[in-house]
Amino acid sequence: MRLGHFFAWGLVLFIALIAGCASGQAVVSEPEPLVSAQPRSAAPVRPSAEPAVPRNESIKPQSAVEPEPEADAAPVMWFEESVHDFGQVGPSSSHTVDFKFENKGDEVLKIERFHAPCGCTIPELKKREYEPGESGVLHVRYNAASGAVTDVKPIYIYTNDPKNPQYELTIKAKVVVNVEISPKEVSLLLDQDNAGMPTLSIKSTDGKAFAITSASATGGVMTIPFDRSERATEFILEPKVDMEKLGTTPTGLIQVRTDHPQAGLLAVHFSAKPYFEVSRPRIILQNIAPGEEIIRDVWIRSNYDQKVEIESYSSTNGMMSIDSQRHDGNHLQIMVKITPSADAPTPSRRYISDELKIKLTGGQELSIRCNAWFRLN
């Protein structure tokens, strides 16, 4: 009986096992093919911002072709020549040159101004505006110096040419002098006969004969005899000095002219020490106070061993006087007193000046000037 029950339960378990296997096989589905029979709708592909580039290839930038901008219309100043060399010229001679130019632009050329730093070059222009393609002439006159020199003189032209608003021209010349005078400088003495004036030698260096046309001295200090009709390659002049005039005009020039084309103006500088001179002819004071007296010492020196003696003095504006004086041999020390006004200064009345005029025994006059500024509180 028990054996039958075991057999029955075994049969039941066997049937259940077979049924479970069958149901497990039904759950497993067949694998899908790699390519679907029905094509699926493809997802839209977004275009890349840049095309794909192989790894080992470099990217070559593409050069953008841009149209060239049109040039703005403008005037253009053009000169046929910008430098002119006169070569060798005579002293005090005059020469001219024409600088030709043209407006090579496509707008009106306007010459605003021109400037010659040296007064020896004088530019002239008939008009100031020139149409495109129009030509013009700048006329320049050059006046040579009276002495030997190598000249290089600029002339500046200012226009509305945007690329070259300042144009420079150049004048060149070598001034050659073929007549010499010597000495070129003389020192005269008031206590010697004819002031110790030496003779003057005038000589041509090119061997050409010439005549003297004029000879004079500053202030009529000298008379210089000569014969206008005489021609030679060398002259010796003997100036006669007026001692009285030399005392009042101790410095100046002797000027001689000839008819030699390359002589120019011949000049000799002369100077004579006065009998007496002031060691400090000008006194300068700063930050002074109203009414405050100021003392400054000044020496009057003798150049010819004559004793200094003051005959009188005066003040132009009443601020200066001589407080005391003391002799040291032939020289004289004076103490000059300056007394400014007691009125309070203002910004518009801060500067004051005065002059102390001193007359010495013998007639010579000396001057001491004072310039002062008040202190502003």
Secondary structure by P-SEA (a helix, b strand, c coil): caaaaaaaaaaaaaaaaaaaaaaaaaacccccccccccccccccccccccccccccbbbbbbbbbbccccccbbbbbbbcccccccccccccbbbbbbbbbbccccccccccccccccccbbbbbccccccccbbbbbbbbbbbcccbbbbbbbbbbbcccccccbbbbbbbbbbbbcccccccbbbbbccccccbbbbbbbbbcccbbbbbcccccccccbbbbbbccccccbbbbbbbbaaaaaaaccbbbbbbbcccccccbbbbbbbbbccccccccbbbbccccccbbbbbbbbbcccccbbbbbccccccccccccccccccccbbbbbbbbbccccccccccccccbbbbbbcccbbbbbbbbbbbbbcc
